[in-house]
Amino acid sequence: MKPWVVDTCVLIDVLEDDPEYGRASALTLRRKLREGLLVCPVTYVELAPAFNGSPALQDEFLSGVGADWRQTWTWQDTAAAHAAWTAHITRRRTKAAPKRQIADVLVGAFASRFAGIITRNASDFQLLFPELAIVEPKGDS
């Protein structure tokens, strides 16, 4: 059984107890906990400001939600990101794709090695990684 990668937005929902998505995100993580939860190294970096740059506080939070934040980035991740970014830029040049943050490409590439991604931003990943399994927490659950 492969673990699921948790996108930054879902972790922020839980951390901040977001009124619309906090509960749904927490319940989704709880449902997927048995399969395993991972945090991409890029997400770990994106979360830093939420903890005022304190790795100890951040690690405590991630441990509390049951997410492994120490999974390494691999050459396979780099190759997947390379292909996705190239395809994205090609689409952008023909105006067939919106602007995209490189972080989404990196997180999606990392997630493609695992069961999939848990995110509220499915459309950000679907075009880049059409084969990627996506689980979306539903708001007001």
C-alpha positions as CSV (number, residue, x, y, z in Angstrom):
1,M,0.0,0.0,0.0
2,K,1.5,3.3,-1.0
3,P,1.0,6.5,1.1
4,W,-0.7,9.7,0.1
5,V,1.0,13.0,-0.3
6,V,-0.7,15.9,1.5
7,D,-0.7,19.2,-0.3
8,T,0.2,22.4,1.7
9,C,-3.3,23.8,1.5
10,V,-4.8,20.8,3.3
11,L,-2.3,21.1,6.1
12,I,-2.9,24.8,6.5
13,D,-6.7,24.1,6.6
14,V,-6.1,21.8,9.6
15,L,-3.5,24.0,11.3
16,E,-5.7,27.1,11.1
17,D,-9.0,25.2,11.6
18,D,-10.3,26.9,8.4
19,P,-14.0,27.6,8.9
20,E,-14.9,26.1,5.4
21,Y,-12.3,23.4,4.9
22,G,-10.6,22.6,8.3
23,R,-13.0,19.9,9.3
24,A,-13.2,18.3,5.9
25,S,-9.4,18.3,5.5
26,A,-8.9,16.8,9.0
27,L,-11.5,14.1,8.2
28,T,-9.9,13.3,4.9
29,L,-6.5,12.9,6.5
30,R,-7.9,10.7,9.2
31,R,-9.5,8.5,6.5
32,K,-6.2,8.1,4.6
33,L,-4.0,7.8,7.7
34,R,-4.0,4.0,7.6
35,E,-2.6,4.1,4.0
36,G,0.1,6.6,5.2
37,L,0.5,10.3,4.8
38,L,3.6,12.0,3.4
39,V,4.8,15.6,3.1
40,C,6.9,16.6,0.1
41,P,10.1,18.5,0.9
42,V,8.7,21.4,-1.0
43,T,5.5,21.5,1.2
44,Y,7.8,21.3,4.3
45,V,9.4,24.5,3.1
46,E,6.1,26.2,2.2
47,L,4.8,25.5,5.7
48,A,7.7,27.2,7.4
49,P,6.1,30.7,7.8
50,A,3.0,29.1,9.5
51,F,5.3,28.1,12.3
52,N,7.5,31.2,12.4
53,G,10.3,29.2,11.0
54,S,10.4,26.8,13.9
55,P,11.2,23.3,12.7
56,A,10.4,21.9,16.1
57,L,6.8,23.3,16.1
58,Q,6.3,22.3,12.5
59,D,7.6,18.7,13.2
60,E,5.3,18.4,16.2
61,F,2.3,19.5,14.1
62,L,3.1,17.1,11.3
63,S,3.7,14.3,13.7
64,G,0.3,15.1,15.3
65,V,-1.5,14.7,11.9
66,G,0.4,11.5,11.3
67,A,2.4,12.7,8.3
68,D,6.0,11.6,7.5
69,W,7.9,14.7,6.5
70,R,11.3,13.1,6.0
71,Q,10.7,11.3,2.7
72,T,13.6,12.2,0.3
73,W,13.4,13.8,-3.1
74,T,14.6,11.3,-5.8
75,W,15.9,11.5,-9.3
76,Q,12.5,10.0,-10.4
77,D,10.8,13.1,-8.8
78,T,13.2,15.3,-10.8
79,A,12.5,13.5,-14.1
80,A,8.7,13.7,-13.5
81,A,8.9,17.4,-12.7
82,H,11.1,18.1,-15.7
83,A,8.6,16.4,-18.0
84,A,5.6,18.2,-16.4
85,W,7.2,21.6,-16.5
86,T,8.3,21.2,-20.1
87,A,4.7,20.2,-21.1
88,H,3.3,23.1,-19.1
89,I,5.6,25.7,-20.7
90,T,4.8,24.3,-24.1
91,R,1.1,24.8,-23.4
92,R,1.7,28.3,-22.0
93,R,3.4,29.4,-25.2
94,T,0.2,28.5,-27.1
95,K,-1.9,30.2,-24.4
96,A,-3.4,26.8,-23.5
97,A,-2.4,26.8,-19.9
98,P,-2.6,29.3,-17.0
99,K,0.4,30.5,-15.0
100,R,1.6,27.9,-12.6
101,Q,3.8,28.0,-9.6
102,I,6.8,25.7,-9.8
103,A,5.9,24.4,-6.4
104,D,2.8,22.7,-7.7
105,V,4.9,21.0,-10.4
106,L,7.4,19.8,-7.8
107,V,4.8,18.6,-5.3
108,G,2.8,16.8,-8.1
109,A,6.0,15.1,-9.4
110,F,6.7,13.9,-5.9
111,A,3.1,12.7,-5.4
112,S,3.2,10.7,-8.7
113,R,5.6,8.3,-7.0
114,F,3.0,7.5,-4.4
115,A,-0.7,6.7,-4.1
116,G,-1.6,10.3,-5.2
117,I,-2.3,13.6,-3.6
118,I,-4.7,15.0,-1.1
119,T,-5.5,18.6,-2.2
120,R,-8.2,21.2,-2.5
121,N,-6.6,22.3,-5.8
122,A,-7.3,19.3,-8.1
123,S,-7.3,21.4,-11.2
124,D,-3.7,22.6,-10.4
125,F,-2.5,19.0,-10.7
126,Q,-4.9,17.3,-13.3
127,L,-3.4,19.0,-16.3
128,L,0.2,18.6,-15.2
129,F,-0.2,15.0,-14.0
130,P,-3.2,13.4,-15.7
131,E,-2.5,9.9,-14.2
132,L,-2.2,11.2,-10.6
133,A,-4.9,10.0,-8.2
134,I,-6.5,13.0,-6.4
135,V,-8.5,13.1,-3.3
136,E,-10.3,16.4,-2.5
137,P,-11.6,17.3,1.0
138,K,-15.1,18.8,0.5
139,G,-15.8,22.0,2.3
140,D,-18.5,22.3,5.0
141,S,-18.4,18.5,5.7
